[in-house]
Amino acid sequence: MGMFDSMHSTASALTAQRLRMDVISSNMANVDSTRGKYVDGKWQPYQRKSVVFQPGNASFSSYLNKAMGSGAGQGVKVTKVIEDQSPSKLVYDPDHIDADENGYVHMPNVDPLREMVDLMSATRSYEANVTVFNASKSMMMKALEIGK
């Protein structure tokens, strides 16, 4: 295990959680967007997005080294940002510009409460990783002081 492996793992987690917070912010910003994308000559409401993580190095050798106790975690990486395929919400508003012939508007499938819970989770994970990063930095500084 190298000296900077823990910092590398923590930095990758910080980057991943930051992207997760950005996607959640985008979801919150588009909670009322009835015109998310234009498909087949018709506007579709915004679709909620979420981030998919996976281990940073998912090779056989990394798992073997980890099982043998000689390897540290390789961090995390974002594999993709996916759209939630749950149906949009129907809201009766006949005066809305995007209302159908029955007066219903297809609203985004974004739940602000769920997004706030996800945002709090991402924020706490980010804060925990900052704490780990600072602790690693502090231990390295103490190790350098010992060598004086």
Phi, psi and omega in degrees: 000127180282166183295326185258008182299319180294323179291324178296315179298316180294320179295321178294324177293321177298316180297316181295317180291327177295316177297320178300317178295323178296319180293319178297319178298321177297319178299315180294323180293334183253023183298336180243016183278107179275352180238076181277314177209155184259114183231125177052045177074016182218140178283136175250146178292159178302139176256133177301140179244151175217161186257140177248125179256159169209163178302146184299320180232098185261040180270163179300318183295325179293320177292322179295314178298321179294319179294327180278353178085009182256001182235146176263169176299149182258019178084202183222153175221156178271123180272322179193164173248120185252156176264136176289126184266012178293153184293153177287160179274141176262127180235131180279113179205083185295343180273352181289144183295334181259016179290144177278187184295340178266359178092008181264142178247132175277112181261158180300155180272033181265126176255111183303325180295315178297319180295321179294321177295316177298321179294319178296319178297314179296320179295317179294320177297318179298313180298319179296320179291326175296319178297316178297317180299314180295323178294318178297317179297318180296318179295322178293321178295319178295322178295322177293324178293328179296324182286354181288000000 
